[in-house]
Amino acid sequence: MTTDRPVESHQDTERSRELGGVRAAEGSRIAWLVVGLLGLGGFLVMTVLAYSHVTFSFDQPLLDLARSWNAWADLWRLLSESANIPLIIIGLGMVAWLFVTKRRREAFVVLLLLIAITAGSEGVKQLVARPRPEGTDPNIPGVVYSFPSGHVLEALTIFGIIAIRCWRVLQHFALKILIVALVVVEVAMVGVARVALSAHFPSDVLASLFGGVAALALYGWLTRPGGFGDQRPEQHSASGRS
């Protein structure tokens, strides 16, 4: 009798852990879906409004405020450029790193997301055909249309993916919070820079934030434990030994 109890207790503990893991995975799946639907819904609503030439009441006051910070013009240009060529290198570098480290399904997911947000952003610009604000610097590269902000969309998606990966693998909670905070600050500053340079209306930036959240949720959903892109090193090593 005494020898059976520890076995039963151990089995119960294992079952509890497995059940807890299943519940956590299901909760993660639902959470990513909810966040993704909210982000996509927000983006679609703003796109329809912009396509219908609705005037957003907050656009002009915030645009005027950002333009008044012209003393920091060099900083705005630097931040804007940080979400251009350097960001493309970071994104493609992340895909290459995932592929080399044998996380090929996740690399495929990230590559498709980068292609989708880039092509999708340009497609929506052509569809909505919203002119950029008056006074836009003619030397700023890009198409003539404003909605949405590709810089903000790509910055949130790429840096957000890095933040999610760090959150999943790092052990120190304070370091996780620091990385997330840095991403939030960087994306927010890129958005401010694009408005301060008269390259975008604030509503362009807001729509891109919604779109970026939707893209991150799709990444999180696909790469969650048990998802399509979930190919952890221990799983790959186990398959290699078999």
N, C-alpha and C positions, 0 to 999 in steps of 0.2 A: 504493500500500500504506500509506504513512504517513498519508494523508488519511482512510482508512477506520477506523483504530484509534480515534481519538477519538470517532467516531460510535458505534462498537460499544460503547465504554466507557460513553458517555452512556446508551445504550439499556439496557445491563446495570444501570446505576445506577438508572434509572427503574423497571425491572422489580423490582429488589430493594426499592425503596421501596414499590412497589405491593403486593408480596408481604408485606412487613413490616406494612403497613397492614391487609391482610386478616387476618393472623395476630393482630394486636393487637385488631381488632374481634371476631374469634371468641373470643379469650381474655376480652375484656370481657363478651361475651354469656354465656359459660359461668360466669364469676365471679358476675355478677349473679343468674343462675339458682340457683346453689348457695347464695349468701347468702340469697336469697329463700325457698328451700325450708327452710333451717335456721330462719329466723325464723318462718315460717308453722308449721312443725312444732312449734317450742317453744311458740308461742301456742296451738295446738290441744291439745297435751298438757296444758298448764296449765288450759285451759278445761275439758277433760274431768274433770280432777282436782277443780277447784273445783265443777263441776256435781255431782260425786259426793260432795261434802262431805268431801273429804280434808283433813286438817289438815296444813298445812305447818309443819314443826318450827322453821323460822327466823322465822316470823311474830311470835310473841309476844315473844321476846327482842329483836328489832330494833324492834318497836313500843314496848316499854318504854324502850329506849335513846333512841329519837327523842323520846318524850314527856318524857324527863328534861331535854331542851334547851328547856324552856318559857320560859327567860329571853330567848330570841330569838323569842318568839311574833310580834312585829311583823314581823320579817324573813320568817318562814314565811308570814305572810299576804300580804306583798308579793310574794314569789316565786310563791305560789299564784295570786294575781290576775294576775301577768304572763303566765300561761298560760291566761287566760280571755279577756276582751274584747279586750285589746291583741293577743293572738295571732290572734284571728279577723280583726282589721283587717289585720295583717301578711299573713296567708294570702290574703285577698281582694285586698289591694293587689298581691301578687306575681302573681296571676292577671291583674289588670288591666294591670300593667306588661308582662307577656309578650304579652298581646293587642295592646296599643298598639304595641309594638316588632315586631309582625308575626310573633311566634313563636306563632301561634294553635294549632297542634297541641299544642305543649307546654303552653300555657295550658289547653287542653281536658283534657290528662292530669292536670295539677295539680288542676284543679277537680273532676274525677271522684274523684281520690284523697281530697281533703278531704271530699267528700260521703260517700265510702265509709267512711272511718275514723270520721267523726262518727256516721253512722247505724249502722255496724257496732258501734261501742262501746256505743251505747245498746241495740241489739238483744241483744248478749251480756249486758249487765247484766240485762235482763229475763229472759233465758233462765236464767242462773245463779242470779239472785235471792239473791245473797250480801249479808247485812246489813253495814252499815258497822261498824267497831270501836265498842265501847262508849265513851261519852264524846265522841262526835263533836259538834262545835259545831253547834247547830241552826240557826245563822245562815249556815252555808256553803250556797250555792246548789247545786242539782243533784238528781238522783233519789236515792231512798233506798238504792239498791243500790251495792255497792262494786267489784265485779269487772267489767272492768278499770278502770284509771285513765285516764279520757278526757283529763285535763290532760297527763299524761306522753305518751300516745300522740300527741296533736296537737302537743305541743311538739317531740317527736323528729321527727315527720314534716315539719312546716313548717320548723323550723330546719335539719333535715337536708337538705331539698331546697335551701335557700339555700346550705348548705355545699358540696353537690355541684356546684351551678352555679358557685360561686366557685372551686372546685378546678379546674374545667374551663377557666375563662376567664382566671384570674389567672396572671401570669408568675412572681411571686416565691414561691418554695417556702416561705419562712419565713412569709409572710402566709397562705398556704393552711393551714399547720399551726396558726397562731394562731386562724384562724376555726374550724377543726374542734375545737380545744381549748376555745374559748369555748362552742361548741354542746354539747359533752360536759359541761362544767361546769354550764351552764344547765339542761340536762335532768336531770342528777343532782341538782341543788339543788331543782328542782321536785318530783322524786320524794321527796326527804327531807322537803320542806315538807308534802307531802300526808300523809305518814305521821306527821310531828310534830304535825299538826293533827288527828290521829285520823280523817282522812277516808278513809284507805285502809290496808289491810294491805300489808306489803312485797311479798307475792306478787302483789298487784294491780299494783304498779309493775313488777315483773319481767315479768309477762305483757304489759304495755303496751310494754315495751322490745322484746320479741320481735316484737310486732305492728308496732311502728314500723320495726324493721329490715326486716321483710317489705315494708312499704309503700315504704320507700326503695329497696329492691332492685327493686321493680316500676317505680318511677319511673326508676331508673338504667337498667334494661333497655329500657324503652320509648323513652328519650331518648338512648340510646347512638348513636354514629355509625352511620347506616344504619337506625336504629330508627324507629318510627312518629312519635315526637315530635321527631326530629332535623330541625330546620328552621333551619339556621344562617344568619346574615345574608348571607354571601356567596352561599349558594344562592338565597336569596330575591331578592337583587339581580340575580343572573344570570338568573333567570326573568323579572324585570321588564324587563331589557334585550332579551329575545328577542321 
